[in-house]
């Protein structure tokens, strides 16, 4: 998958991680915080990416919407100065937190979490992955290390592994995308995923964008104009994020974790709009987080025409 370099635009997951840090810092310092002596865990995000962000200073604003013993909710706004327009809202949303001790209370009931279809198999007799071999050799069973994506700066700080994509467009449309990831900030290996770093992974899935590009290619190949011609070229595509929600199901331990598994699914591409759902599991198979985002599917020429490099740029075929 080839990508255009959008290094001037912060990655959406990185922006979400900034808001994660904002949230934990706010509750540690707020005079009204009911958790001044307790660490908090953000458990839910509902964010709207209103306008493009750019690398540079930001203004972060917090409004306390509801403070409670079990959960509290804040409204957050990320703004930036724009020439001739002043301070402009870029991202706005709601974040709900709970004290860490509350996350560890009460019974745990796990429903049927068997993934269907099954992920690619590793070299172990039971189909599991030999993670030592995967880390050292870059391959194990059907899994292989994918090259970093220069267009996505955050990919320079991760190692992603997945199955090689099928060769035809239709096969790629019908393929469920799984990936395993290691965190390697600045090339440091091994490093460990934290709850904050997890925000980046929830929006990092280049192999799934290859599938989404295949879906868009397939859709526009069937779209014709009044003279029987395609209404627009079948690519490249631009996938700006409109809305992004996160449900954190399980807190990553304080010491972090080395490997995380993402399953990325797009159910429908309709009317130039697609859904992207991500489920993240740890090595024990426990569900760690779920994210869902709405993205637009438009020709990349829209990006060039607008002269903007937007927060939601995902990639192109």
C-alpha positions, 0 to 999 in steps of 0.5 A: 500500500502506497501512502502520501506523506502527511507528516505535518498532520498529527496522527488521530490516535496520537491526538487522542493520546494527548487528550488521554494525558490531558484527562488524567492530568486534569483530575490530578490537579483539579480542585473539584476532582473527587479523585485528588488522591486516587489515580483515574482511568479514562473509560470512554471517549466520544470525539468529533474531529471538526477541522484539520489539526497541524503540528504546533502549539494547541490550546486545551480546554476542559469543562467539568460536566459531571463529577461523581464518586464512581464516574465523572465526565468532562468536555474537552476541546483542542484548538489552534491559532489559524492565521486571520481566523484566530483560535479555531476548534479542531477537536471536541468531545466528551471523556468519562473516567472512573477511579482505578480502584473501581475498575478492579471491583465487582465480578467479571463475566466474559461472553463468547469472545471467539473470533470468527473467522479465526485469525491467521495461524502461527507455528505452534501445534495449536495454531498459536504464535511463537512470539519469540520467533515473530520478534526475532525473525519477523515471521511465524506461521502465516504472520509476517512483519510489515514495513513501516509506513513513512506517511504515518509518523506513529508507525515509525514507533510500532512494529506491525505483523499480519498476514500478506493480503490477497492479490485481487481486489475482491479477495481483499474486500472479503478479508478480515484484517488481524494484526499484532503490534509491539510498541517501539518508541524511537525504535526502542525494542522492547517497549511496552504498551500502556493505556495512553499508548493504546490510543495510538494503536486504536487508530493504526491499521494500515493493512485494514486501510488497504482493504478499505481502499479495495472496497472503495475501488470495488464500489466506484468500479460499479458507479457510472455517469450519464454516458456510461463512464465511471463518475470518478477515478477508482482511486486514490482515496482519502478517508477523513475521520468524522467521529471516533469513540473508544470503550476501554474494557480492561486496564493495561497493568502498570508495567505495561504489555508487550504484544496487542492483537487488533481485529479491524472490520469495516461492515459497510461502505455506503454513500461515501461513508464507512465504518471502522471497528477495532477490537484489541486483545492481549496475549491472554485473549482478554478484550482490552478496548473497542473503538468505532469511527466514522470516516468519509470515503472521497477522492484524494483530489478533494484533499488537494483541492481544499489545500488541507492535510486533515486529521482523518487522512488514512491512506490510499491504494 
